[in-house]
Amino acid sequence: MNISIISTIKNEGEAIRPLLDSLIQQSILPDEIVICDGGSTDNTLEILGEYKAWLPLHIIVAPGANISEGRNRAIAAAQGPIIAATDAGVVLSPYWLEDLTQPIREEGKRVVSGWFEPDPYTDFEVVMSATVLPTRQDVDPATFLPSSRSVAFLKEAWVEVGGYPEWLDYSEDLVFDMALRDKNGDFPFVETAVAYFRPRGSLRAFFKQYYLYARGDGKANLWGKRHAVRYVTYLLALPFILRLIWNEKRAGWLLLLLGTGVYSRRPAERLWGSTWGWRPPSRARAFALIPIIRLVGDVAKMLGYPVGVIWRLRHKIASEK
């Protein structure tokens, strides 16, 4: 069965090279690589052209296409019955394609979930990774919804669910995953099919990322209970604690420290294993960043989610997820 790798990109420039280099180094090569460019104005297309000598590239230019539209156009143009999806900005492990597609090629599966790992370059990115990204031990393979930076499926399965939702600009891969799961049941999980990616390198970039993710959740009506718990925590529980600090300083501070510790426990456990050999001052600063990063992310989500909900109500898009 022929295999097509698909991706959508825009203004990646030199940052596209690590992905293309990792595709060259795959243990099995795809029959084609279909990339939809959403209207790059830099040298992205020129760099892609350089790699046509080593990779079976098929490039589609679709100015203005969002991520969902770009993926759908690439999949529609793909000739192979097996689609392996990834993203720009990642580096794929050498056995990524072979391992990811093996359950489809040899076991007759229709959808396969791969895995992703952070590839931090700076100390801040190490803390960011530990704070916001799960490890393999944190996820249940039976319920894990794959990112479209590492997932494979039959093209006919994509057709059956109507493709990626083009009305949605963020969280689109989760909606697509849920539609695939409704049709096909649980996905095989291949943890060795790893896509490595660099986390956000600043609080500003992280805030924007989580604002957009939450706005996508609001548009798609995703994770309503999780967002409700966050609002209750910050709008009811936190003011209660602050009032307690004002009136009963010792008890209030104790409750705040206890809550912060519980909130930061799992990220701190992940960070502990990632900072062996760090000097004590650097390690202390790293752990102090955890609650700050979590706070920034929560504020971004609380601002983005209602914007998405308002958009959904105005456009009368309903979801039962």
C-alpha positions as CSV (number, residue, x, y, z in Angstrom):
1,M,0.0,0.0,0.0
2,N,1.4,3.4,-1.0
3,I,2.1,5.9,1.8
4,S,1.6,9.6,1.5
5,I,3.0,12.0,4.1
6,I,1.1,15.3,4.3
7,S,1.7,18.6,6.0
8,T,0.6,22.2,5.8
9,I,3.1,25.1,6.2
10,K,3.4,28.9,5.9
11,N,6.5,31.1,6.2
12,E,8.7,28.4,7.8
13,G,11.8,29.5,6.0
14,E,15.0,27.8,7.2
15,A,13.0,26.2,10.0
16,I,11.5,23.7,7.5
17,R,14.9,22.1,6.9
18,P,15.1,19.9,10.1
19,L,11.7,18.3,9.1
20,L,12.8,17.7,5.6
21,D,16.2,16.3,6.7
22,S,14.5,13.9,9.1
23,L,12.2,12.7,6.3
24,I,15.3,11.9,4.2
25,Q,16.6,9.8,7.1
26,Q,13.4,7.7,7.5
27,S,14.0,3.9,7.6
28,I,11.3,3.6,4.9
29,L,10.6,6.3,2.5
30,P,7.1,7.5,1.6
31,D,5.8,7.2,-2.0
32,E,5.1,10.9,-1.9
33,I,5.2,13.9,0.4
34,V,2.4,16.4,-0.2
35,I,2.9,19.8,1.4
36,C,0.3,22.6,1.2
37,D,1.7,26.1,1.5
38,G,-0.8,28.6,2.9
39,G,0.8,31.5,1.1
40,S,4.4,31.9,2.2
41,T,6.0,35.3,1.5
42,D,9.5,34.3,2.6
43,N,11.9,31.7,1.0
44,T,9.9,28.6,2.1
45,L,9.0,27.5,-1.4
46,E,12.6,28.0,-2.6
47,I,13.9,25.8,0.2
48,L,11.3,23.1,-0.6
49,G,12.4,23.2,-4.2
50,E,16.0,22.4,-3.1
51,Y,14.8,19.1,-1.5
52,K,13.0,17.8,-4.6
53,A,16.3,16.1,-5.6
54,W,16.1,13.9,-2.4
55,L,12.4,13.7,-1.6
56,P,9.2,12.9,-3.7
57,L,7.7,16.3,-3.0
58,H,4.4,17.5,-4.3
59,I,3.8,21.1,-3.4
60,I,0.4,22.8,-3.4
61,V,0.2,26.6,-3.0
62,A,-3.1,27.8,-1.5
63,P,-2.8,31.4,-0.2
64,G,-5.1,32.1,2.7
65,A,-5.8,28.4,3.6
66,N,-6.0,27.7,7.3
67,I,-4.4,24.6,8.9
68,S,-7.5,22.5,8.3
69,E,-7.9,23.6,4.7
70,G,-4.2,23.0,4.1
71,R,-4.4,19.5,5.4
72,N,-7.5,18.7,3.5
73,R,-6.1,19.9,0.3
74,A,-2.9,17.9,0.8
75,I,-4.9,14.7,1.6
76,A,-7.2,15.2,-1.3
77,A,-4.2,15.5,-3.6
78,A,-2.4,12.5,-2.1
79,Q,-2.3,9.3,-4.2
80,G,-1.7,6.8,-1.5
81,P,-4.4,5.0,0.6
82,I,-2.3,5.5,3.7
83,I,-1.9,9.1,5.0
84,A,0.8,10.0,7.6
85,A,0.3,13.5,8.9
86,T,2.9,15.7,10.5
87,D,3.7,19.4,11.0
88,A,6.3,21.9,10.2
89,G,8.6,22.7,13.1
90,V,9.2,19.1,14.1
91,V,12.0,16.5,13.7
92,L,10.8,13.0,13.2
93,S,12.6,10.0,14.7
94,P,14.2,7.7,12.0
95,Y,11.6,5.0,12.4
96,W,8.7,7.3,12.7
97,L,7.0,6.5,9.4
98,E,7.8,2.7,9.6
99,D,6.5,2.4,13.1
100,L,3.5,4.7,12.7
101,T,2.1,2.9,9.6
102,Q,2.9,-0.7,10.6
103,P,-0.5,-1.4,12.3
104,I,-2.2,-0.2,9.1
105,R,0.1,-2.0,6.7
106,E,0.3,-5.3,8.6
107,E,-2.7,-5.4,10.9
108,G,-5.4,-3.8,8.9
109,K,-5.9,-0.9,11.3
110,R,-7.6,2.3,10.0
111,V,-6.2,4.9,12.4
112,V,-2.9,4.9,14.4
113,S,-1.7,7.4,17.0
114,G,1.9,8.4,17.2
115,W,3.6,10.3,20.0
116,F,5.5,13.6,20.5
117,E,8.3,14.7,22.7
118,P,9.6,18.2,23.5
119,D,13.0,19.2,22.1
120,P,13.9,22.2,24.3
121,Y,16.9,24.5,23.4
122,T,17.0,26.8,26.5
123,D,16.5,26.4,30.2
124,F,13.2,28.2,30.0
125,E,12.0,25.7,27.4
126,V,13.0,22.9,29.7
127,V,10.7,24.3,32.4
128,M,8.0,25.0,29.8
129,S,8.1,21.4,28.6
130,A,7.8,20.0,32.1
131,T,5.0,22.4,33.1
132,V,2.6,22.0,30.1
133,L,3.5,18.8,28.3
134,P,2.6,15.3,29.4
135,T,5.1,12.5,29.5
136,R,4.4,9.0,28.1
137,Q,3.5,8.0,31.7
138,D,0.9,10.7,32.0
139,V,-1.4,9.5,29.2
140,D,-3.7,6.5,28.8
141,P,-3.0,5.0,25.3
142,A,-6.7,3.9,25.1
143,T,-8.0,7.4,25.3
144,F,-5.1,9.4,24.0
145,L,-6.1,11.8,21.1
146,P,-3.1,12.3,18.8
147,S,-1.8,15.6,17.6
148,S,-1.7,15.8,13.9
149,R,2.1,16.2,14.1
150,S,2.1,12.4,14.5
151,V,-0.9,10.4,13.3
152,A,-1.7,8.0,10.4
153,F,-5.0,7.0,8.9
154,L,-6.5,5.5,5.8
155,K,-7.6,8.1,3.3
156,E,-11.0,6.5,3.2
157,A,-11.4,7.1,6.9
158,W,-10.7,10.8,6.3
159,V,-13.4,10.8,3.7
160,E,-15.9,9.1,6.0
161,V,-15.6,11.9,8.6
162,G,-15.6,14.8,6.2
163,G,-11.9,15.7,6.7
164,Y,-10.6,18.3,9.1
165,P,-13.1,20.9,10.2
166,E,-12.3,23.9,8.0
167,W,-14.5,26.2,10.1
168,L,-12.0,25.7,13.0
169,D,-8.6,27.3,13.1
170,Y,-7.3,25.8,16.4
171,S,-8.1,22.5,18.2
172,E,-9.1,21.2,14.7
173,D,-7.1,18.0,15.2
174,L,-9.0,17.1,18.3
175,V,-12.3,17.4,16.6
176,F,-11.0,15.3,13.7
177,D,-9.7,12.7,16.2
178,M,-13.1,12.5,17.9
179,A,-14.8,12.0,14.6
180,L,-12.4,9.2,13.7
181,R,-12.9,7.5,17.0
182,D,-16.6,7.7,16.7
183,K,-16.3,5.8,13.4
184,N,-13.4,3.4,14.2
185,G,-13.2,2.9,17.9
186,D,-9.9,3.3,19.9
187,F,-6.7,3.8,18.0
188,P,-3.5,1.7,18.3
189,F,-0.9,3.8,20.2
190,V,2.7,3.6,18.9
191,E,5.0,5.4,21.3
192,T,8.1,4.9,19.2
193,A,6.7,7.0,16.3
194,V,8.0,10.2,17.9
195,A,7.8,13.7,16.5
196,Y,10.1,16.1,18.4
197,F,9.2,19.7,18.6
198,R,10.4,22.9,20.3
199,P,8.2,24.4,23.0
200,R,7.4,28.1,23.2
201,G,10.4,30.1,24.2
202,S,8.7,33.0,26.0
203,L,5.7,33.8,28.2
204,R,4.4,36.0,25.5
205,A,4.4,33.3,22.9
206,F,3.0,30.8,25.3
207,F,0.2,33.2,26.3
208,K,-0.8,33.6,22.6
209,Q,-0.6,29.9,22.0
210,Y,-2.9,29.0,24.9
211,Y,-5.3,31.9,24.1
212,L,-5.7,30.5,20.6
213,Y,-6.1,26.9,21.8
214,A,-8.8,28.0,24.3
215,R,-10.5,30.0,21.7
216,G,-10.6,26.9,19.5
217,D,-12.0,24.9,22.4
218,G,-14.8,27.5,22.7
219,K,-15.6,27.4,19.0
220,A,-15.7,23.6,19.0
221,N,-17.5,23.3,22.4
222,L,-14.6,21.2,23.8
223,W,-13.7,20.6,27.5
224,G,-16.4,22.7,29.0
225,K,-16.1,21.1,32.4
226,R,-12.4,21.7,32.5
227,H,-12.8,25.4,31.7
228,A,-15.7,25.7,34.2
229,V,-13.4,24.3,37.0
230,R,-10.8,26.9,36.1
231,Y,-13.2,29.8,36.3
232,V,-14.5,28.5,39.7
233,T,-10.9,28.2,41.0
234,Y,-9.9,31.7,40.0
235,L,-13.1,33.6,40.4
236,L,-14.3,32.0,43.7
237,A,-11.7,29.9,45.4
238,L,-8.7,32.4,44.9
239,P,-10.6,35.5,46.1
240,F,-11.7,33.5,49.2
241,I,-8.0,32.6,49.9
242,L,-6.9,36.2,49.4
243,R,-9.6,37.4,51.8
244,L,-8.4,34.8,54.3
245,I,-4.8,36.1,53.9
246,W,-6.1,39.6,54.6
247,N,-8.0,38.6,57.7
248,E,-6.1,35.6,59.0
249,K,-2.6,35.9,57.5
250,R,-1.1,32.6,58.6
251,A,-4.0,30.4,57.6
252,G,-4.4,32.2,54.3
253,W,-0.8,32.0,53.3
254,L,-0.7,28.3,54.4
255,L,-3.7,27.5,52.2
256,L,-2.3,29.4,49.3
257,L,1.0,27.6,49.5
258,L,-0.7,24.3,49.8
259,G,-2.9,25.0,46.8
260,T,0.1,26.1,44.7
261,G,2.0,23.0,45.7
262,V,-0.8,20.7,44.7
263,Y,-1.2,22.6,41.4
264,S,2.5,22.4,40.6
265,R,3.2,18.9,41.9
266,R,3.2,16.9,38.7
267,P,5.1,19.5,36.6
268,A,7.6,19.7,39.5
269,E,8.1,15.9,39.3
270,R,8.7,16.1,35.6
271,L,11.1,19.0,36.0
272,W,13.0,17.2,38.8
273,G,14.0,14.4,36.3
274,S,14.9,17.0,33.6
275,T,17.3,19.1,35.7
276,W,19.8,16.7,37.1
277,G,23.2,18.4,37.2
278,W,21.8,21.9,37.3
279,R,23.4,24.2,39.8
280,P,21.1,24.9,42.8
281,P,20.3,28.5,42.0
282,S,19.3,27.6,38.4
283,R,17.3,24.7,39.6
284,A,15.5,26.9,42.2
285,R,14.6,29.5,39.6
286,A,13.3,26.8,37.3
287,F,11.0,25.4,39.9
288,A,9.8,29.0,40.8
289,L,8.7,29.4,37.1
290,I,6.2,26.6,37.2
291,P,3.4,28.4,39.0
292,I,4.1,31.5,36.9
293,I,3.8,29.6,33.7
294,R,0.6,27.8,34.9
295,L,-0.9,31.2,35.9
296,V,-0.1,32.7,32.5
297,G,-1.6,29.7,30.7
298,D,-4.8,29.8,32.8
299,V,-5.3,33.5,32.3
300,A,-4.8,33.0,28.5
301,K,-7.4,30.1,28.5
302,M,-9.9,32.1,30.6
303,L,-9.7,35.0,28.1
304,G,-9.7,32.9,24.9
305,Y,-12.5,30.4,25.8
306,P,-15.4,32.9,26.0
307,V,-14.3,34.5,22.7
308,G,-14.6,31.1,21.1
309,V,-18.0,30.5,22.7
310,I,-19.3,33.8,21.4
311,W,-18.1,33.0,18.0
312,R,-19.8,29.6,18.1
313,L,-23.1,31.1,19.2
314,R,-23.0,33.7,16.5
315,H,-22.3,31.1,13.9
316,K,-24.8,28.6,15.4
317,I,-22.3,25.8,15.4
318,A,-23.3,23.1,17.8
319,S,-21.2,20.2,19.2
320,E,-22.0,17.3,21.5
321,K,-18.4,16.8,22.5
